[in-house]
Amino acid sequence: MSVLRLIQFTDPHLYGEETGALRGVATYPALLRAIEHARTRDWPVDAMLVTGDLVQDDPSGYARFRRTFGGFTEPVLCLPGNHDVPDAMRRELAAQPFVLGGTVDLEEWRIVLLDSTVPGSAGGHLSERSLAELDAALGGAPAQHVLVCLHHHPVTMASRWLDQVGLANPADLFRVLDAYRNVRAVLWGHVHQSFEGVRRRVRLLGTPSTCMQFQPRADEFAIDSRPPGYRTLELHPDGTLRTEVVWIDACAASNGRTICSAA
């Protein structure tokens, strides 16, 4: 038995063009910077999680995503966000190391990847089928600890505009989760900021984007000044979860490597 080490990258919002920018941030260089930061600071890892909005409504961005992550030997566990194009995502990421949706068992842990997207909507919803699959995944792993992942936030972020595009049926999600004792954490993207909470001993974790961030607790849409970020997770055999949000503050080249420091 060993400690599992995961990295969560979320909301890279890639374009087909390398110079594509979202709200003034060139998203591809920002993602590369986050990956190199993590490889310098946090490797080795057992898997990577990418929790949605891999592209910014641009299916040609998946080829760039595939080239960026395709050389890793570690599994790259992906789920869609509201800016993804599901058919193109499945087509372009159909081979290893990519895993799209479903469940992944890593030693004493089960990771459940839920699709909370609704076609044509910025907000999310878990279908009856997704809820049934979650119920089966939890019930089928009574001896394992479970990390549940989705794109949309299931709890309030105290942000009027952002909470209007969160998960529309969080009560349905928690109804399933509350029936089991093996759920240790729920993890999401979408919010472009850090969030940590606890509900009935289950950790609740939102993670900043690898590009730009949203201003926390804002009534109207606003961009924050915080830099790109990602999350590390340590999953222990006894069900303990240790996690850290890493903010990428500055990077400098040294002897052919990019050395980054965190804020």
C-alpha positions as CSV (number, residue, x, y, z in Angstrom):
1,M,0.0,0.0,0.0
2,S,1.3,3.4,-0.9
3,V,0.3,7.1,-1.1
4,L,-1.2,8.0,-4.4
5,R,-0.1,11.4,-5.8
6,L,-2.3,13.2,-8.3
7,I,-2.2,16.6,-10.0
8,Q,-5.4,18.4,-11.1
9,F,-5.1,20.8,-14.0
10,T,-8.4,22.4,-14.9
11,D,-9.9,24.8,-17.4
12,P,-7.0,25.3,-19.8
13,H,-9.4,26.6,-22.5
14,L,-7.1,25.8,-25.4
15,Y,-7.5,27.0,-29.0
16,G,-6.2,25.5,-32.2
17,E,-3.9,28.4,-32.5
18,E,-0.9,28.5,-30.1
19,T,-1.5,32.2,-29.6
20,G,-5.2,31.9,-28.7
21,A,-6.0,34.0,-25.6
22,L,-8.9,34.1,-23.1
23,R,-9.5,37.4,-21.4
24,G,-5.9,38.5,-22.3
25,V,-4.2,35.3,-21.2
26,A,-2.5,33.1,-23.9
27,T,-3.9,29.8,-22.7
28,Y,-1.5,27.3,-24.3
29,P,1.7,28.9,-22.9
30,A,0.0,29.2,-19.5
31,L,-0.8,25.5,-19.5
32,L,2.8,24.6,-20.5
33,R,4.0,26.7,-17.7
34,A,1.7,24.9,-15.2
35,I,2.8,21.5,-16.4
36,E,6.5,22.4,-16.2
37,H,6.0,23.9,-12.8
38,A,4.4,20.7,-11.6
39,R,7.1,18.5,-13.1
40,T,9.8,20.5,-11.4
41,R,8.0,20.7,-8.0
42,D,5.6,17.8,-7.6
43,W,6.7,14.8,-9.7
44,P,6.4,11.9,-9.8
45,V,2.6,11.4,-9.9
46,D,0.4,8.4,-10.3
47,A,-2.2,10.2,-12.5
48,M,-3.3,13.6,-13.7
49,L,-6.9,15.0,-13.6
50,V,-8.2,17.5,-16.1
51,T,-11.7,18.5,-15.0
52,G,-13.2,20.2,-18.0
53,D,-13.0,23.1,-20.4
54,L,-10.1,21.5,-22.1
55,V,-10.8,23.8,-25.1
56,Q,-12.6,27.1,-25.5
57,D,-15.4,26.1,-27.9
58,D,-12.7,25.2,-30.5
59,P,-12.5,21.5,-31.4
60,S,-9.1,22.0,-33.1
61,G,-7.7,22.6,-29.6
62,Y,-8.0,18.9,-28.8
63,A,-5.1,18.1,-31.1
64,R,-3.0,20.6,-29.1
65,F,-4.1,19.0,-25.8
66,R,-3.3,15.6,-27.2
67,R,0.2,16.6,-28.2
68,T,0.7,18.2,-24.8
69,F,-0.3,15.3,-22.7
70,G,0.0,12.4,-25.0
71,G,3.7,11.7,-24.2
72,F,3.0,11.0,-20.5
73,T,3.1,7.5,-19.2
74,E,0.8,8.4,-16.3
75,P,-3.0,8.2,-17.0
76,V,-4.6,11.5,-17.9
77,L,-8.2,11.4,-16.5
78,C,-10.5,13.8,-18.4
79,L,-14.1,14.9,-18.1
80,P,-15.9,17.6,-20.2
81,G,-16.8,21.1,-19.3
82,N,-19.4,23.5,-20.8
83,H,-16.9,24.8,-23.4
84,D,-15.9,21.4,-24.6
85,V,-17.1,19.7,-27.8
86,P,-18.0,16.2,-26.7
87,D,-17.8,14.4,-30.0
88,A,-14.5,15.9,-30.9
89,M,-13.1,15.3,-27.4
90,R,-14.0,11.6,-27.6
91,R,-12.5,11.3,-31.1
92,E,-9.3,13.1,-30.4
93,L,-8.6,11.6,-27.0
94,A,-9.5,8.0,-27.7
95,A,-6.1,6.4,-27.0
96,Q,-3.8,6.1,-24.0
97,P,-2.9,7.8,-21.8
98,F,-6.3,9.5,-21.9
99,V,-9.3,8.2,-19.9
100,L,-12.6,9.9,-20.5
101,G,-15.3,9.5,-17.9
102,G,-16.2,6.4,-16.0
103,T,-14.3,5.0,-13.0
104,V,-10.6,4.4,-12.4
105,D,-9.3,2.2,-9.5
106,L,-5.9,3.1,-8.1
107,E,-5.0,0.8,-5.2
108,E,-7.3,1.7,-2.3
109,W,-9.0,4.5,-4.1
110,R,-11.7,4.7,-6.8
111,I,-12.0,7.9,-8.9
112,V,-15.4,8.7,-10.4
113,L,-15.5,11.0,-13.4
114,L,-18.9,12.5,-13.9
115,D,-20.3,14.4,-16.9
116,S,-22.2,17.4,-15.7
117,T,-22.5,19.3,-19.0
118,V,-25.7,20.3,-20.7
119,P,-25.5,21.0,-24.5
120,G,-25.8,24.7,-25.2
121,S,-25.7,25.7,-21.5
122,A,-23.0,27.2,-19.3
123,G,-24.6,25.7,-16.2
124,G,-24.5,22.0,-15.3
125,H,-26.9,19.2,-14.5
126,L,-26.4,15.5,-13.6
127,S,-28.7,13.3,-15.6
128,E,-30.6,10.3,-14.1
129,R,-28.2,8.1,-16.0
130,S,-25.1,9.9,-14.5
131,L,-26.6,9.6,-11.0
132,A,-27.3,5.9,-11.5
133,E,-23.7,5.4,-12.7
134,L,-22.5,7.2,-9.6
135,D,-24.6,5.1,-7.3
136,A,-23.3,1.9,-8.9
137,A,-19.7,3.2,-8.7
138,L,-20.1,3.9,-5.0
139,G,-22.0,0.7,-4.2
140,G,-19.5,-1.4,-6.1
141,A,-16.5,-0.3,-4.1
142,P,-17.5,-0.6,-0.4
143,A,-13.9,-1.3,0.6
144,Q,-12.4,1.6,-1.4
145,H,-12.2,5.3,-0.7
146,V,-13.8,7.4,-3.4
147,L,-12.9,10.7,-5.0
148,V,-15.8,12.1,-7.1
149,C,-14.9,14.6,-9.9
150,L,-17.1,16.8,-12.1
151,H,-16.9,20.1,-13.8
152,H,-19.6,22.3,-12.2
153,H,-19.6,23.3,-8.6
154,P,-22.3,21.7,-6.5
155,V,-22.2,24.3,-3.6
156,T,-22.4,28.0,-3.6
157,M,-19.4,30.1,-4.3
158,A,-21.0,33.2,-2.8
159,S,-20.8,34.8,-6.3
160,R,-24.1,35.8,-7.8
161,W,-23.2,35.4,-11.5
162,L,-21.1,32.3,-11.0
163,D,-23.7,30.5,-8.9
164,Q,-26.2,30.9,-11.7
165,V,-24.1,28.6,-13.9
166,G,-23.2,26.0,-11.3
167,L,-24.7,22.5,-10.9
168,A,-28.5,22.9,-11.1
169,N,-29.3,19.7,-9.1
170,P,-26.8,19.5,-6.3
171,A,-29.5,17.9,-4.0
172,D,-29.6,14.9,-6.3
173,L,-25.8,14.5,-6.2
174,F,-25.7,14.7,-2.4
175,R,-28.6,12.4,-2.0
176,V,-26.5,9.7,-3.7
177,L,-23.3,10.6,-1.9
178,D,-25.1,10.6,1.5
179,A,-26.1,7.0,1.1
180,Y,-22.5,5.8,1.3
181,R,-19.7,6.1,3.8
182,N,-16.8,5.7,1.4
183,V,-16.8,9.1,-0.3
184,R,-13.9,11.2,0.8
185,A,-14.0,14.2,-1.5
186,V,-15.8,16.0,-4.3
187,L,-13.5,17.8,-6.7
188,W,-14.4,20.3,-9.5
189,G,-13.2,23.0,-11.9
190,H,-15.3,25.7,-13.7
191,V,-14.9,28.3,-10.9
192,H,-11.4,29.6,-11.8
193,Q,-10.6,30.0,-8.1
194,S,-9.7,28.0,-5.1
195,F,-12.3,26.6,-2.8
196,E,-12.2,24.3,0.2
197,G,-15.0,23.2,2.4
198,V,-16.4,20.2,4.3
199,R,-19.9,18.6,4.2
200,R,-20.7,15.6,6.4
201,R,-16.9,14.8,6.6
202,V,-16.6,14.9,2.8
203,R,-14.0,17.4,1.5
204,L,-15.3,19.9,-1.1
205,L,-12.6,21.2,-3.4
206,G,-12.6,23.7,-6.3
207,T,-9.5,24.5,-8.2
208,P,-8.1,27.5,-10.1
209,S,-7.5,27.5,-13.8
210,T,-4.2,27.0,-15.6
211,C,-5.0,30.3,-17.3
212,M,-7.0,33.2,-15.8
213,Q,-9.0,33.4,-12.5
214,F,-12.5,34.8,-11.6
215,Q,-12.7,37.3,-8.8
216,P,-14.1,35.5,-5.7
217,R,-17.4,36.6,-4.2
218,A,-18.2,38.9,-7.1
219,D,-21.8,39.7,-7.9
220,E,-20.9,40.5,-11.5
221,F,-18.4,38.8,-13.8
222,A,-14.9,40.1,-12.9
223,I,-11.3,38.8,-13.5
224,D,-9.0,38.3,-10.6
225,S,-5.3,39.3,-10.5
226,R,-4.2,35.9,-9.2
227,P,-1.9,33.9,-11.5
228,P,-2.5,30.4,-13.0
229,G,-2.7,27.5,-10.6
230,Y,-3.3,23.8,-10.1
231,R,-4.0,21.4,-7.2
232,T,-1.9,18.5,-5.8
233,L,-3.6,15.6,-4.0
234,E,-2.2,12.9,-1.8
235,L,-4.5,10.0,-1.4
236,H,-3.5,7.8,1.6
237,P,-4.5,4.1,2.0
238,D,-6.4,5.0,5.2
239,G,-8.7,7.4,3.3
240,T,-6.8,10.6,4.4
241,L,-6.6,13.2,1.7
242,R,-4.0,15.9,1.7
243,T,-4.2,18.7,-0.9
244,E,-2.6,22.0,-1.8
245,V,-3.4,24.7,-4.4
246,V,-0.2,25.8,-6.1
247,W,-0.2,29.3,-7.6
248,I,2.4,29.9,-10.3
249,D,3.9,33.3,-9.5
250,A,7.1,33.5,-11.5
251,C,9.2,31.4,-13.8
252,A,12.7,31.9,-14.9
253,A,15.0,29.9,-17.2
254,S,18.0,28.3,-15.7
255,N,20.4,25.8,-17.4
256,G,17.8,24.9,-20.0
257,R,15.0,24.3,-17.4
258,T,12.1,26.5,-16.3
259,I,12.2,27.0,-12.5
260,C,9.0,28.3,-11.0
261,S,8.1,29.7,-7.6
262,A,4.7,29.7,-6.1
263,A,2.8,32.6,-4.6
